[in-house]
Amino acid sequence: MKKLGLGLFLLVALLLPTFAQGTAEKTVDLSEPVTLTLWTHEDANRAALEKGLIEEFTKQNPNVSVDYQTYPSGKMSELLTVAFSANQGPDVFNQSQSVIRRFVVEGRTSTLNPTWIGAKSTKEVLDRYIPGSLEAVMLDGGIHGLPLEYTNLCLFVNKQIFREAGLDAEKDYPKTWEEVMSLSEKLVQRNGEIITRRGFDFRYPSYTQQFLPMVEQLGGKLISDDGKKAVIGDAAWIQFFDYMKAWGPKGKNLGGPTYTAARKAFDLNDNQIAMSESGLYQEARIQTANPEFYNSGDWMVVPYPQWENAIQHVAGKVSCHYYLVNGQSSEAKQIWSWRLVDFMLSHGEDYLAKVNLVQPTYKLFKSKAFSETPYSSVFEDDMNYANLVFYAENSGAINDKFKAAVESSMLQGKDSKEVLDSFRASVQDILNEE
């Protein structure tokens, strides 16, 4: 087939044939003015980058304007639910796989026609990404989102606090959960019962991301393989709940969800915490919040801990945030929205350099920019033992039950077997409702 001439190519680009599944071909006029509304969670570094990319995109496409809106990450799920319930969702939005799956299944999201972004086939788009990274946005063979970030958790360590406690972080950093606890007992400082310095603390809003790998290392499961039974492997779960009970104020009093988020406290380097868990993006946040600490060499990143009696190596879960397009928007808006998303995400090295966000593309992982990012190899190595955070239409409800179970162990000191039985029953009820 002969190549199209430039003039004909431009005409085709403006009068693009689109193919909705099961419908006849029709033509959409893309020369008309259009305003796209984009919702995303707050991140000052990313917002600055994306606003610049949007400005570049709209210069190239002067009939397109973009209303870029940011919201607290904890509010996004509620805002999207309310907006879509009223059929007033944004044209483009960003959320994690544990939130967006229900929008995909409910038919709220647009299915990508690969020709809209210059690809010949869905396979060509999939081949950009490492295996499994798009599974949460796939439905009936179609792609419903593209990944903004692919974040697994590793352990950030403050070398200075270790030194002050007579420890060498390079040698003494914890490899096991048992060592996390014993080191925290050495590093913790208190004023009465109030902790003034934690050795380590968990990411409490992220229960399935943070805690489920600990159970899976011991052979436990949240849901059976056939999806019918809840909370499998009593011994694994009881060991986990015993650990959380010992961690909380009714036990060794080493931390808890009432204190400042560990990753935020770590950035300040003001003797609040020695270790926290976060993704590669946290490096950019340290650099922004505390450039002196970032440049000091007094921090390091090490792998996600394992239990001494672990039966399998499981690293921190991967949280993948995707940009999705509203399937209720006009067809012209859907096409321009996909083009905007594709344009922004084609700048993966910029996202890495300016925000430390990792997009799961082969291109990025093979780049010099990735290899030269501090501790990127630690995160990449751990990805070999990680999988996506639990996602399903009911994942939010299950995460809430997980939160209640963990906090009943930590904050109330309840018996682990009672916690397990109650947790299993509550999750089973959710599964039975499906």
Secondary structure, DSSP 8 states (H G I E B T S, - for coil): -----HHHHHHHHHEEEE--TTS--EEEE-SS-EEEEEEEE--HHHHHHHHHHHHHHHHHSTTEEEEEEEE-HHHHHHHHHHHHHTT---SEEEEEHHHHHHHHHTT-B----GGGGT-S-HHHHHTTB-TTTTGGGEETTEE-EEEEEEEE-EEEEEHHHHHHTT--HHHHS-SBHHHHHHHHHHH-EEETTEEEEEEE---TT-HHHHTHHHHHHTT-EEE-TTS-SEEE-HHHHHHHHHHHHHHSTTTT----TTS--HHHHHHHTSSSEEEEEE-THHHHHHHHH-HHHHHHT-EEEE---B-TT-SS-----EEEEEEEEBTTS-HHHHHHHHHHHHHHHT-HHHHHHHH-----BHHHHTSHHHHTSTTHHHHHHHHTT--B---STTHHHHHHHHHHHHHHHHTT---HHHHHHHHHHHHHHHHHT-
